[in-house]
Amino acid sequence: MSPVLHNAALITAASTAWYTLAITIAAVTAVAARTADRRRDAREVLKVLVRRNAR
């Protein structure tokens, strides 16, 4: 495997891990936050993170 492909694979894996972590934190916060405002904000962030194009 060439170094360029290896580096691209590492960057992709790291980005995927961070994205998954962000979604997990937003989902847990949306369920477990103490105040309704924080839960609502976390749900909005989660909507942005998992938004898909409706085409």
C-alpha positions as CSV (number, residue, x, y, z in Angstrom):
1,M,0.0,0.0,0.0
2,S,1.4,3.4,-0.9
3,P,2.1,5.9,1.8
4,V,-0.5,8.3,0.3
5,L,-3.3,5.6,0.4
6,H,-2.2,4.6,3.9
7,N,-2.4,8.2,5.2
8,A,-5.8,8.7,3.5
9,A,-7.1,5.6,5.2
10,L,-5.8,6.8,8.6
11,I,-7.4,10.2,8.1
12,T,-10.7,8.6,7.1
13,A,-10.7,6.2,10.1
14,A,-9.9,9.0,12.5
15,S,-12.6,11.3,11.0
16,T,-15.1,8.5,11.3
17,A,-14.2,7.8,14.9
18,W,-14.6,11.5,15.9
19,Y,-17.9,11.8,14.0
20,T,-19.2,8.7,15.8
21,L,-18.1,10.1,19.1
22,A,-19.9,13.4,18.4
23,I,-23.1,11.7,17.5
24,T,-22.9,9.5,20.6
25,I,-22.3,12.4,22.9
26,A,-25.2,14.4,21.4
27,A,-27.6,11.4,21.6
28,V,-26.7,10.8,25.3
29,T,-27.1,14.5,26.1
30,A,-30.4,14.6,24.3
31,V,-31.7,11.8,26.6
32,A,-29.9,12.5,29.9
33,A,-29.7,16.3,30.2
34,R,-31.2,17.7,33.3
35,T,-33.0,20.7,31.7
36,A,-35.5,20.6,28.8
37,D,-33.5,23.4,27.1
38,R,-30.3,21.3,27.0
39,R,-32.2,18.3,25.8
40,R,-33.8,20.3,23.0
41,D,-30.4,21.8,22.0
42,A,-28.8,18.4,22.0
43,R,-31.6,17.1,19.7
44,E,-31.0,20.0,17.3
45,V,-27.3,19.3,17.2
46,L,-28.1,15.6,16.6
47,K,-30.4,16.6,13.7
48,V,-27.6,18.6,12.1
49,L,-25.1,15.8,12.5
50,V,-27.2,13.1,11.0
51,R,-29.0,15.2,8.4
52,R,-29.3,13.5,5.0
53,N,-30.1,15.1,1.7
54,A,-33.8,14.6,0.8
55,R,-33.3,14.2,-2.9
